Amino acid sequence: MRFSGWRVLREGLTGNRGWRPHWRDAAPKSEYDVVIIGGGGHGLATAYYLAKNHGIANVAVLEKGYLGGGNVGRNTTIVRANYMMPGNSEFYSHSLRLWEGLEADLNYNVMHSQRGQIVLFHSDGQRDAGARRGNAMINQGDDAELLSRADLRRMVPYLDYDNARFPIYGGLLQRRAGTARHDAVAWGYARGASERGVDIIQNCEVTGIDTKGGAVTGVQTTRGAIRARKVAIIVAGRSSQVAAMAGMRLPIESHILQAFVTEGLKPCIDHVISFGMGHFYISQSDKGGLVFGGDLDMYASYAARGNLPMVEHVMEAGMTLMPMIGKARVLRSWGGIMDMTPDGSPIIDRTHIEGLYLDAGWCYGGFKAVPGSGFSMAHLVATDRHHPPAARYRLDRFRTGRGLMDEEGTGSQHNLH
Ligand SMILES: Cc1cc2nc3c(=O)[nH]c(=O)nc-3n(C[C@H](O)[C@H](O)[C@H](O)COP(=O)(O)OP(=O)(O)OC[C@H]3O[C@@H](n4cnc5c(N)ncnc54)[C@H](O)[C@@H]3O)c2cc1C
């Protein structure tokens, strides 16, 4: 089923009777070439690129809940490529380029909106660091512009320039950054994978990973055993728990990240704005809600809900930056479990068990990575070689100390990244 303007018109005129489910609700078979554990953005994208780029379609995506119920449906949808460190820089650049062709590739409206992201500076030191980051982005082939305070006053007049606790000195703008509709990204990849023959199996929790002689042989699930030559663990906040099924102890801590949305308002914020003096960032959804979030809850937890001190912290930061936000009523808040690595950068690698692969550690930035991660992970699973943009995401860097990518410069403390 192809989507087009003509199709929408025809369905509208004929009672919308021609639409079909976007993917097959498959039942598990006893054996696959590849089993992907986790039906989030990364798992679905991996399945899609395995089928599309490598012709490997005898694949099952096993999701313990419903598709899109994890972080892929809980994030604040920011898509950007403003990383500085070698390793991250080329990976996120590749991912952003995939985003730019994604809707045409998937024939699916993921509402990718390149409205621009502005990261604010509040001191000379932050401006210097921003300029350095901007140069790194440009060297990578991406766009970056340094904005003065006067530029900002013109572009985003609603910020508090006169009485702010942390005066605004300027900002770093990436015009190609923006947002996308998160659920649609999951649905679009699911549809694309399913059309190519991948089985997407919901309500199927993996409870064990089978190995023999140092190689993976399959998984145990709540819907029976499934054999597979290759198994990929792509479960975001549950990475440590699932890897433990194969006897692995990952360098990951799980923390909660919260987000908030207000009632729908008329268009008032037309960029993504990130505060530089605290964790606060905001954009406006197409429905009009102000979508904003802050820092991690600082203690490790698997509870996918937030705590009140962080609510207070985020609201305070928002009020400091743009007092007008105080007039909006918060509609909902929610939390998601983040798989935080000690250097804040992810892992796309083989494991010590033959045929067992790991894609994890996306911290709170993994939504924008969905296309890039799926592309690189599919390449690794299919060829057993690292895809160049993701070649530095090796698991053993946490053992050897070589090749760490501490983008935030905060040292090896998971919850500070
Ligand atoms: C509040 C919040 C805001 C965020 N904002 C942004 C943002 O603006 N930009 C950005 O880039 N990133 C953001 N992120 C991070 C991003 O959402 C995640 O890094 C990314 O979605 C994680 O990858 P995923 O989509 O594959 O995860 P998930 O959607 O969580 O997928 C993993 C899946 O694995 C399944 N699973 C787990 N265990 C098992 C099992 N045993 N068997 C079978 N299935 C299993 C889970 O049910 C889940 O569906 C945010 C996250 C949160 C919570």
The ligand as a Gaussian input file, in Angstrom:
#p B3LYP/6-31G(d) Opt

LIG

0 1
 C       11.733000      11.772000      28.159000
 C       12.694000      11.417000      27.082000
 C       13.110000      12.372000      26.182000
 C       14.013000      12.052000      25.162000
 N       14.295000      12.998000      24.235000
 C       15.094000      12.688000      23.180000
 C       15.287000      13.629000      22.151000
 O       14.712000      14.720000      22.163000
 N       16.124000      13.303000      21.131000
 C       16.769000      12.110000      21.091000
 O       17.547000      11.896000      20.183000
 N       16.553000      11.156000      22.047000
 C       15.726000      11.419000      23.079000
 N       15.466000      10.464000      24.042000
 C       16.171000       9.177000      23.979000
 C       15.552000       8.179000      23.020000
 O       14.162000       8.124000      23.188000
 C       16.175000       6.801000      23.263000
 O       17.581000       6.895000      23.304000
 C       15.797000       5.809000      22.149000
 O       14.432000       5.866000      21.848000
 C       16.174000       4.408000      22.605000
 O       16.097000       3.475000      21.573000
 P       14.762000       2.670000      21.160000
 O       13.849000       3.591000      20.418000
 O       15.149000       1.475000      20.413000
 O       14.174000       2.319000      22.593000
 P       12.795000       1.671000      23.025000
 O       11.646000       2.271000      22.271000
 O       12.740000       1.740000      24.505000
 O       12.950000       0.185000      22.516000
 C       13.417000      -0.910000      23.267000
 C       12.324000      -1.946000      23.290000
 O       12.824000      -3.140000      23.836000
 C       11.733000      -3.792000      24.450000
 N       12.241000      -4.824000      25.369000
 C       12.923000      -4.648000      26.523000
 N       13.204000      -5.814000      27.092000
 C       12.688000      -6.771000      26.265000
 C       12.640000      -8.186000      26.311000
 N       13.180000      -8.877000      27.339000
 N       12.031000      -8.852000      25.300000
 C       11.481000      -8.177000      24.256000
 N       11.474000      -6.828000      24.178000
 C       12.086000      -6.145000      25.168000
 C       11.022000      -2.670000      25.159000
 O        9.704000      -3.005000      25.501000
 C       11.129000      -1.538000      24.145000
 O        9.983000      -1.413000      23.345000
 C       14.559000      10.744000      25.072000
 C       14.122000       9.775000      25.974000
 C       13.181000      10.089000      26.954000
 C       12.690000       9.029000      27.883000

